[in-house]
Amino acid sequence: MLLCLSPAWLAKVPAPGSPGEAALLVSKAVSFHPGGLTFLEDFVPPRRATYFLAGLGLGPGLGREAAELARNLACPTGASAELTQLLEDRLLMRCLLAQQGGVAVPATLAFTYKPPGLLRGGDASPGLRLVELSGKEGQDALVNEEVGAFLRSEALGDAQQVVVRLSGWRWGGQQASCVHPRAEQGAVVGTVLVLLEKLEEEESVLVEAMCPPARLPCPGGPLPGPAMTLRICTVVCRTQGDRPLLSKVVCGVGRGDRPPRHQSSLPRKLEVALAQCGLGEAAQVEAVRQRVKAAAEAAMAAVLALEAGLSAEQRGGRWARTDVLGVDFALTVAGGALTPVILKLNGGRCLEACGALEGLWAAPRLGPAAEEPAAAPLVETMLRRSARCLMEGKQLLLVGAGGVSKKFVWEAARDYGLKLHLVESDPNHFASQLVHTFIHFDVTEHRRDEENARLLAELVRARGLQLDGCFSYWDDCLVLTALLCQELGLPGSPPAAMRLAKQKSQTQLHLLRCRGPPWPAPALHAVPCCPLESEADVERAVHQVPLPGVMKLEFGAGAVGVRLVEDAPQCHEHFSRIARDLQGEADHPGIGLGWGNAMLLMEFVEGTEHDVDLVLFGGRLLAAFVSDNGPTRLPGFTETAACMPTGLAPEQEAQLVQAAFRCCLGCGLLDGVFNVELKLTRAGPRLIEINPRMGGFYLRDWILELYGVDLLLAAAMVACGLRPALPTHPRARGHLVGVMCLVSQHLKTLSSTASRETLQALHDQGLLRLNLLEEALVPGEYEEPYCSVACAGPNPTEARLRLLGLCQGLGIHKPSYPVDHFLSHFK
């Protein structure tokens, strides 16, 4: 991230391949480094910006240059002159907000002169009156009549004063306003007529109610001195999926007869300001905070909806968006309740006020429970949009399309502007019509992976594909993909590392030999096991591995064929059953039988089960996401339930992340997105297996929803040799608790009360999150989950109770499938 203190340090040049757009080049800037180090650097050649934000704290005279720099860029911009003009138009924003449910704005009478098209169409609400003037002169009678009716109207409520001001982007930063008693109609009319003379087209004169300060209840009687009033400043950021998120609230406190303005009072926390005004009861403070949050986020949602309907020209460029918004409130009483009333919107002044509070000398003493900085969600949005800019137009070879559970890939690729070239065995796969190039090639015979990698490389060269990267998220294709990257000279994990991670017994046996340094060594997390290829191997294994144990397919996926075995006869019986039922790919496609049906026996470890999804680049851990799994239905191990974020203590969470990270490094996995399954025992984490690809089932969707991080985009960036910029310690925006539905348990339910159409309708209404994992309701002995159903909540308890109630109502919960038991781990 670079700070440019002068427009002269930046230059615009035509962007190749983007007619009418410009690339922004940085020749000089202040750079920032860990430890608080900053440097003034010159860049030769200039660096190309992948995100631009101007207008925060600009000094006099710089606004015009910054506006011109931001216009029509070929990279994302977090603000533009065109969007700022809309935000600074107090009347336009007030009309917009008045249409939002649950948002209070001051009662307003507006005299508009040749209003912009966005304002045409009459009054927006009963408390907002628009009077369109044909001219600026000779309007005395009309103004007197309208002002009189407004001052007598019930819309003003208890307000005893009104403010007369100019509205329009020219007046956004100027305090061109006059305060008059409500009873002095003549003075109000006179001020309006004077200000009318200053109007230009698309500007207005506003007469608005001055919100009376709330008389806060104070134990022991009123506080001495004049009544105090609050100005509440909030910062709202645009996050993943164009959703608004309140990131910070600060307040200014002043006398009731002289309301505080920006930079005229010291910022303080909401609870501190309310206490100074006599309101210290925690529940009431929280109620005010929630009302402020709802109104501020509604304001940002209204702005985003407005921008979505604007053309690129109206926004100031194809990439121009409002990424951060300041919302100013007055706190008053309406209907007997403390009510935040939105006064105006701004681009950076509220963020500046929050920064001033965060910069206080006491801030480092706030401790680990301190709120994250106001700009943190904004920075995440900057990084996310920058990544999209870097990846737009990248050419990626994708090996293996996957099934219905991976439908999100094609929508995401279109959204990110990726150009996908697909290698797939099924010539009729639905994804063949959704990619730039489709290469039909049988990738199921894994004993020929090296030969196939050479053949595919020749096909790629013959077609003239200019690839930036190659990757896969499909278990069957991971080793082939690593070999293909090697053949094409593209970034990727070494084939030897991928083979090691793909073969489950070899993963464990190799890590058992990794005793360090460094310490703690991966051997601490590995579990004793034996590979099984024959009945003789089974007989030998039962004497080497402590029983009870777990038998599973060596190259399996989706917990198919995984079973708890308690003695030698059960081991022989299960080995014979798998050898008979699952002989090749045709018996159960997509679970790795193209590698054969060899098995392994590993020690069964007690403890809670967890998934750790990692993003690694150059052997460095960039991000980790931990989720909890519910108890399985022994002797099987098909997943039943999950919760994210983890409910573990921070130390235990850190142990899981460190164990997953060290196990990946121990296998030689240095670059990519990996899913590691572990159990947390009383002795610490133990490895179940490493899936050397993006987490399956619901994991990508949940992580995107809760953290705003897209593992698919991260995997694509790493495949292109680009380091994803991810939050080191991401904070979840809520909690998700989910349960799996199985055809063997829910065939009747999934065909009636919880049909696919019903679940999809509930998903569309926001009542649950549906992740469809299989296309058809086909029962079988070796099954995988049909779908995942989840509920969100502000805490795990509320999410869990919502899900349990939903499962009881839909018929998913029943004696043979006790959802309450599966969710009991998450209490």
N, C-alpha and C positions, 0 to 999 in steps of 0.2 A: 504494500500500500504506500503510495507516494503522495506527498503534500506539495502542491505548487502554489507559491506565494505571489506569482505574477503571471498574467496572461502571456507575457513574452516567453515564458518557459515552455509554452505549448504551441503546437502548430497543427493545422488541418491540411491533409493532402487527399486527393481523390482515392477512394477505396477500390482496389481491384475487384472486379466482378460485382460491384454494387453501385450501379448508376445512380447518381443523385445523392450518394452518401459519401461521407468523408471519414478517413482514419484519423485518429488523434494521436499525435506523436509527442513524447515528453523528452525534452533535451536537458532539463535541469529540474531537480526536486529535492525535497527533504525526505530521506528514507528512514525507516524505523526498524530497530533490531531488538532482540531479547535483551533484558537487563536494563531497559530504558535508554539505550544508545540511539542517537540520531546523527545523521550525517547529511551535509549538503553535497549532492553528487551531480556531476555532469555526465550525460550519457552520449557516447559516440560509438555506434550510430544511435539515434534516438530510439527510445522504447515505445512500443505501440500499446496504448491503453486498451484494456478489455472491459473497463467500467469507468464511468465518469460521473462525479457528483459535484455540482457547483452551487453556490448561493448560500452556504452555511457560514455566516459571519463575514460576508463580503464587506469590504470598506467602501467609502464613497468613491464613485466613479468607476468601480470595477464591474458593476452589474451588467452593463451593456456588452463589455468584452466577453464576460463569462457566458452570457446568453447566446452570443454568436458562436462561441466555441461549442456549446452544447447542442446546437441546432443541427439536425439531420446527420448525426454520427452513425457510423457502422458498428458501434458498440453500445451496450446498454447505458442509459443515463437515468439517474435517480431523481432528476428534476429538469425542467426546461422553463424558458421564459414564458412560453405559451401556457403551460400548466400552472405556473406561479401566478400569472395574471388572473386565471380563474379562481385560484385559492384566495387571492387577495381581494377579490370582489365580494365584499361582505354581503351584499344583497343576493347575489347569485347563490352563494353558499347557504345563506339562510333559507332561501326558497327550496334548495335541494334538501336541507336537513328537516325542514318543516314537513316534508312528505314522508319522513322516516318515522315509524312507530316508536314511541318511547323516548323520543329526543325532544327536549324542551329548548326553545329559542325565545328571545324577548319579543313581545308584541311589537310589531313594526308597521309603520306607514311609510311607503316609498314613493317618491316622485321621480319617475324615470324619463329620460330624454333619449329617444331613439334607442330603445333597449336592444341588447344583442338577441339573436335568435333563441338562445337557450333560455331566455327569460320570458319570451312571449307565450301567452296562453292563459293569462288570468291569475287570480289569487291561488296561492299554493295551500293555504289553510285559513281557518277563521281568524287567527291572530296575525295574519300577514296580508296587508292591503297594498296592491300595486296600482298606482295612478300614472298612466302614460300621458306625457305632455306633448302637445303638438309644437310647442316653442318654449323658449326660456323667459319670454317677456309677456306681460299682460295676463298673468295667471293669478292675480291677487285674490279674486273672488273664489276661484276653484280651490286654491290653497287654503284660504280661510275656512271654507266649508268642510273640506276634508280633515283639516287639523282639528277643528271643533268636534266633529263626529268621532274622531279617533280618541281625543282626550276624554270624552265622555263615555267611551265604550267600556264594556266589562272586560275586554281582553287585557287591559292594563292591570287588572287585579288591584293589589294594594300599593302599587307603585305611586309615589308622591312626586317623582321627578321624571323628566324625559330628557333624552340626549338627542341633539340634532347634529348630524355629521354627513360628510360626503362619502359616497361609496363608489369604488372603482379601483382598478389595479394601481392607478397613479397615486391614490391616497392610502394605499395599504400600510405604509410605514410612517404616516404622518398623523399626528393627533389633532386633526382639523375637526374639533367637536365643541359643542356648547351645551351646558346643562341648564335647564329651566324648571321651575316648579310646574307641576301639572296644571295648576290653576291659572297660570299666566298665558292664556292662549295668544294674546297679542305679541308677546315676546317670542313665542315659538314661531308664529307666522312670519314675523319680521326676519328672524334668523334664516328660515327656509328661503324666503325671497332673496336674501343677500347671497346665499350659497347657490341658488339657481343660476346666478350670473356666471359662476365659475364652471358650470357643467360643460362637458364636451360629450360627444356622442357616446352612447353605451354606458353613461355614468348616471348616478342617482343621488338624491338627497334623502336621507333617512331620518325619520322621527321614531325613536324607539324607547320603550319603557326601560327605566333604570332600575334594575332588580334590587328591591330592598334587602339589606343584609339580614341574614337569618339571626333571630334572637335565640341563641343557643341556651338551653337550660343549664343553670350553674348551681351546684349544691351550695347552700348557705346564702343564696341571693345573688343579684347581679354583681358583676365585677365593677370596681370603681373606674371612673374615667369614661371617655366616649365609647360608643358601640364600635366593635371591630368587625371588619369584613374580610372575606377570603377571596383570592383569585387563585383558582386551581389550574395548573399547567400540566398537560399530559402529553406524552409522546407515544404515538401509535405507529407501528411498522407493518409494512406489507410482507407477509411471510409466504412460505410454500403454498401453492395453490391459490394465490391472490387472496389470502385470508388475513384480516387485520388482527394485530396482537398489541395490546397495551403493554408497553415495556416499563414505564415509570410515571409516577405522579409526584409532583412537588407543588408547594403552595407559597403564595406571598400573603402577608397579613398587613392590613392597613386600617386607618380610621374609616368608619362608615360613611363620613361625608367626603372622604378623599380616597376612593378605591385604588388599591395598588396596581401598578402597571409593570410591564417587563422592565427589569434593570432599576426599578425604583424601590424594591424591597428585597430583603435577603430570602433566598429560597430555603424551604424546610420541608420535612416530611409531612404527609397528610395528618398522621396521628399527632404529631407535635403541634401543628398549626391548629387543629381542632381543639386540642387540650388547652392551648393558649387562649382560645376563644370560649372556653368553658365546657367543651364536650370531651370527656375522657373515657366514657363507658365503651368497652371494647366492641360489644355487639353493634352499637350505633355507629361507631367508626367504620366497622366492616361493612355495614349496610350502605354508608355513604360511598365507600370505596367501590362496592359492586355496582352502584348506580352510575358512578363516574366511568367505570370500566365499560359498562354496557353502552353508555351514550358515546364515549370516545370511539369505541370500535364500530358502532353504527355509523358515526361520521366518516370514518375511513372507508367503510363499506360503500357508503353513498358516493364518495369521491371515486373509488375504483370502478363502480358501476357507471358513473358519468364518463370516465376516461375510456371505458370499454366501448362506448358508443361514438367516440370521436375518431376522426380520420387521422392518419399519420401526420398530415399537414397541420391539423388543429392541435395535435399533441406536441409538435416541434420535432417530429422524427419518428421513424418506425419503432425504435427502441426506447423512446421516452416514456417514462412512467413516474408516478409519485411513489417513492419507496418509504418516505418518512413524513409524518404529518404531526404538527403541533395543534392541540385543541385546547382553547382557553375557556374556562368555566367561571361563572359566579355561583355562589351557593346561596340559595334563597329558600323560602318556605312556600309550597304550593299544595293545596289540598291537605294541609296539616302535616306534611312530610317534608323533610329536608330534600331539596331537589337541586341537582346541578343543571344550570342553564348555559348552553353553549353561546359564548359571545362572538368568537371568531376562530378561524383556522389560520395557521401560518406554516411556513416551510421549515424554519430552523430556530425560531426564538425560544420555543419550549425546550428543544433539545439543548440549547445553550444554558437555560436555567437549570436543567437536570445536571449538566456537566459542572456547573458552578457548585451544586450541592455535593456531587461526587468528589469534587476537588478540595473539599474542606479538610483541614488538618486532621480532623477526627476520623475521616473516612477509613483509614487503614485499621482503626480500632473496632470497626463494626463486627469483625469476626467472621467465621465461616458461614454464618446464616445470612450474611448481607445479600441484598438483592443483586442480580447481575446488572451491569451498566446499562443505561438507557439505550446506548447505541448498539448493544450486542445483537439484537435481532436484525438491525439495519446492516451490520457488518456481515451477518450470515446471508442476508439477501444479496448484498454486493458480491460475495463469493459465489453464491449460487448462480446469479445472472452472468457473472464473469465466466464461470465454467460453461454455461450454455453458449456464450459467445465463442469461446475457444473451440467448442465441439461442433458448432454448426457447420455442416458440409463435410464432416470427416467421413472417410470411406472405411467401413469396417466389415471384415469377413466374419460371419457368425456360423459356427459349426454346430448343427443340431437345433431344430426349431422348438422341440418340446411339445407339450400338449396344451389343453385348455387352460391349465393353471398359469401358463406363460403368455396369455393373450395380451397382458399389459405391455409386453416388450414392443409390440408393433405400434401401439398408440404412443408410447413414450418416444420411440425412435422418430416418429413423425413430428411430435411436439418439439423435440430437441434439434430437428433438422439433420439427423444422422442419415447417411446413405448406406443401407445395409445390403450386403451380398450374402445370400444364404446357401449353405451346403446342407442338404437334407436327403434322407433315404426314401421318404415317401413322396413320390412324384405328384400326388394329389393333395398334399398338405395345404391347408387353407392359407398358410403364410406365404406360399409361393407367389400369390398375387399382391402381396403387401411389401415386397422388397424390390430394390433396383435390379438385382441379378439373382436368378435362381439356378443353382447348380445341383442337378440330381445326381447323387453319388451314394452308394451303399456304404454306410459307416458302421454297420452293426458287427462286422467280423473283426474283432479287435486283435486277433492274432496276426493280422496283416496291417496293423496301424502304420508301421514304418514305410511299407510299400505304398499304402494309400496316401500317406503324407506327401511322398514324392510325386505321385500321380496328380494329387490335388494342386500341388505347387505348379506343375506344368500346365494344368487347366487354367489357373489364375493368370499365369504369364501369357498363355495363348489368347485369353480374352482381353488382355491389356488393362487389367484392373490395377489402378494405382492406390494400393491400400495404405492406410495410416495405422491399422491395427487389426488383430485377429483375436477372438475370444469365444468362450462357450460358457453356458450356465447349466448344461445338460450332462449329468453324470457319465453317461456312456461315451461322451465325445471329448473328455478332458485330456486324456493322454494324446489322442490324435491331434488335438488343437495345439498342445505343447510342441509336438513334433513338427507340425505345419509351420508354427511361428519360427522354429529353428531353421526350417528349409527356406523360408521367405525372408529371414533376417529381421523379423519383427520382435518387439518386446514381448516377454512372457516368462513364465516359470520354466525352469529346466525340465526336460522330459523325465529325467531320473527322479526329481523331486515329486513330480506329478504321479509317477508310477508308485513311488513309495507311499504317498498319501492315499492313493486309490486302493491299494491292497491292504486291507485292514490288519491282518496279522503282522505283515511286515512293518506297518506303521508302529505298532506296539513294540515289537521285538527290537526294532532299530532304536526307538526312544529309550528302551530299557538299558541300552548300551551307552546312552548319552548322559554321562555322570558329571559333566562339567569339566573345567569352568566354562561359562559363568555359573554361578549358583544363585537361586535354586535351579538345579539341573532338570531337564525334561524327564529324566528317569524317575523323578519323584511322582510324576503324574501318570506314567504308563502302567498298564495292567497286564499281568502274566497271561499268555495265551498260547495256543498250538494250532497250526494250520492243519486242515483235514482234507485229504483227497481220497482216502480209502477207509474201509472198515478197520484195517490194521492201525491207521493213524488215530482213529477214534479210541481204540483199545489202549494205545500208548498215552493219549492225551488225558484220559480219565485218571491216570496215575501221576500226571505232572501238574494238572491244573486243579486247584481245590474246588470241590463241589459244595453247594450248587454253583452252576456256571451258566453261561449264556452261549447258545449256538446261533450262528448267523452266517449268511452268505459272504464269502470273501470279498466280492465286488458288488454286493447288494445295495439297494436303496429303498427308502420309504418304509423301513422296518419290516419288509416282506420276508417271511421265513425266520424271523428272529424269535427265539423261544427260550424260556427258563427251563433248565434241565437239572434234576436233583440227584440223579444217580446214573450209573453206567448203562443200565437197560434203557432209560429214557434217551440217553445220548445216541445209542445205536438205533433206536426206533426213529428219532427225528432225522438222523443222517440218512437212513434208508428212505424215509418219506420224501425228503427234499430231492434225493437222487432219482426217485421215481417220478415225482410230479413236476419238477422244474429243471428240465434237461437243457433247454435252449431258449433263445430269444422268443420263439413263437409261443412258448408256454406262458410267458408273462413279459410282454415288451416293456422296455424302459427301466428295468431294474438291474441291468448289468450282466444278464445271462450270456451275452455275446462274448464275455470273458471266460465262460464256463460256469459250472455250479459247485466249485470247491467251497468248503466251509471252514470255519474256525471255531474253537472252543476257548472262551475267555472266562476269567474269574468274575463271578457276580459280586458287585460292590454295592453296599447299602448307601443310601443318601438321596438327596433331592437332585433332580435332573435339570440341567440348564443348557441353553444355547448361547454361544458367544459369536457374534458376527463381527469380523475384523476387516479393516482396510489397511493393507500394507503397501509400502512403496520404498524400494531400495532397502528393504530390511528394517524399515522404521514403521512403528505403529502410528497410524494417523487417526484412527477412530475405532471404538469398540462399543457394541450394544449387547447388553445382557438381558435375556428373558428367562422366565421360570416355567417349567413344565409340571403339570399335575401328575398324580400317580397313574401308572398304566394298568391295564386289565391283565394281570398275570394269569397264565404263563406267557401271554403275548406282550409285545412292547410297542404296539401301535399307539401313537400319541393321542391323548384324550383332551387335555386342556393346556392353556398357556396364559401367561401374564407378562405384560411389559409396561413400564420398566420393572426391573427386578425388585423384589421386596427385601432382598438381603441387606445386611449391614454393609457400609462402605468398604470395610476391610475385607469381608468375604467376596464382595463384588470384584475388588481389586485383585484378590487371589485368583479368581476365575479368569479374569482378563490376562493376567500375567502368565497363567498356565497355558491358556490357549495360544498366546503370542509365542511363548518359548517352544511349544510343541510344533508350531508352524515353522519357526526358524530351524528347529532341530531336524526337520524333514527337508530343509532347503527351499521352503516356500517363502520367497522374499517380496514378490510383487503380485498383487491381486486382491480380490475380495473372497474371504474364506469363511466357512461356517464350521464351528468346532462344538461338538457335543461333549459335555462333561457331567460328572456327578460330583456333588459337594459332600464329602464324607466328613466324619469327625476328625480324620487325619489330614483333611485338605482336599483339593480338587483331584479327580481321577479322570483320565481320558476315556471316553467311549469311542469316538472316531473323529477323524478330520474329513470334512467334505470340502475339497479344494475348489470350491466355486461359491457363488452367491447363495445365501440361505434360501431354501425352498418354502413351499406352502404359502403362508401369509406374511413371512418375515419382511420381505422388501416393502410390502404395502404398509405394515405397521410402523416400520422405522421411518418411512417417508411421512406418515401421518403424525407421528409423535415428535420426531426430531427434525423433520424437513430435510433429511439426507436421503438421496436416492442411490441405493447400492448399485443399481443398474448403470447409472451415469458414472459412478465412481469406477466400476469395473471397466467401462468403455474408455474412460480417461487413462487408467493405468495401462490398458492394452495399447493405447496410442503413445505411451511413454510420458504422459502428463501427470504431474503430481496433483491429486485432488486437494483443494484447500478446505479442510473440514474442521468443525469446532473440536478442540482437543477434549473438552469435558462437556459434551452436549447435554442440555437440560430438556427433559421431556415436557411437552405441553399438555400432559394429561396422562391417563392410564387406560390400557386396553386389557380386557380379560376375554378369552375366547374358548370355545369348545368345538371338538371335531364331531362330525356326523358320519356314521358308518352305514353302508347299505345293509350289512348283516343285522344291524340293530334298529335301523330306522326306515326300512323300505316302505312300510305302510305310511309312516309319518311324512316321509319325503314325497309321497304320492298324494298327500291330502293336506293336512293342516300346515305342514312346512314344505310345501312344494317349491320348486325352483322359482316359479313366478311370485309366490307369496314372499319368499325370502328376498328376492330382488326388489319387490315393492317396498318392503321394510327398509332395505338398504337405501333405496332412493329417497325415502322419507327421513333418513338420518337416525333411524331407531336401532339399527345394528350395522355391522360391517360384514359383508358376505365375501368370502374368497372361495370361488368354485374351483375344485381341484380335479374332478373327473367329469366327463361329458355325460356318461350314461349310468343309469341305476342298474348295475349288473352285479348281483351277489356272487361271492366266490370264497373259497377257503383262504386264499392268500390275497387279502384285500388291502387297499390303501384308503385313506379317508376320502369321502365324497366331497365334503366342503368344510369350511371353518366358519363359525358364526361367532361374532364378538360384539361386546358392548363397551362403550367408552364412559368415562366418568372422571370427575376431578380428583378422585382418590380411588385406590384399589377396592375398598369396601363398597363404595357406591357402584362401581363398574361391575363387581361380582354379583351384587344383589340384583341389579338390572338384568344381567345375563341369566341368573337363576330363575327370575320371574318369567323372563321371555321363554326359556326352555321348558318351564312348567306349562306355560300357556300353549306352546306349539306342540307339545308332546314329545320333545327331545329327551326330557328327563323322565326316567321310568325305573322301576326296580332293577331291571337287567342292565341299565345304563345310568347309574346314579350320579347325575351331574353335580349334586351338592357335595358328594365325596371327592370328585375330581377337582372341585374348586376349593376344597378344604385347605390345601397347601398355601393358598393365597391370603388366608386370614391374617 
